[in-house]
Amino acid sequence: MERTGPRKMFRNRSAWIVATAALLLLLPATRSLAQDLRGGDGRGKLGYKITEVAIAVPDVTLTGMDGRPVPLRAVLGDDRPVMLQFIFTTCPTICPLLTGVAARVREDLGKNREKIRAVSITIDPEHDTPAVLREYAANFDADPDWLFLTGRLPDVVAVQRAFGSYLGNKMNHPPYTFLRRSPRDPWVRIDGIVHADVLEVETRKMIGAR
């Protein structure tokens, strides 16, 4: 079967066209230069903001797409860099954009994507069962090192609170992407939907610094 890449993210072609148009409006062209990523206040030229944040990962066990338990601290505690997002599969706006950007970055990284652990945690675990997440992940051609996690609602809320992402309403969750070079480094939070080129620069910096 021919590999189609992240453009498989929507089975419905019209939905893909609408989301792509929205992404083009939100994300103007950018130069992939590190000095362009941050201003003096940490805000990027594309309207996003990059800040370092202290996060105490809660000791919870979530559930992977195969239905097996996934201790979150253990997953995030290995020595690889991490890219983490909160999504839900029925989200009509920012979630497919966030996931699509992550998919594009992982595709462009090629074999280097194996050096970065990607984690997407649903904030709607009552709907997003492992089977639902498997289908969602397949639409983005997710590779084996990209984990999509669900779990008990109290555990998912605890994780959201720890990452400062819980607003009590899944339709109003912030468009955060979290990066961390290693367990010994602080988390970096990108607030906003960034161009894939920008996120790729940040992830390659994490790889190169190791």
Secondary structure, DSSP 8 states (H G I E B T S, - for coil): ----GGGGG-SSHHHHHHHHHHHHHH-------GGGS--TTSB-TTS-EEEEE-------EEE-TTS-EEEHHHHHTSSS-EEEEEE-TT-SSHHHHHHHHHHHHHHHHGGGGGGSEEEEEES-TTT--HHHHHHHHHHTT--TTEEEEB--HHHHHHHHHHTT---S-GGG---EEEEESSTTS-EEEEES---HHHHHHHHHHHHHT-
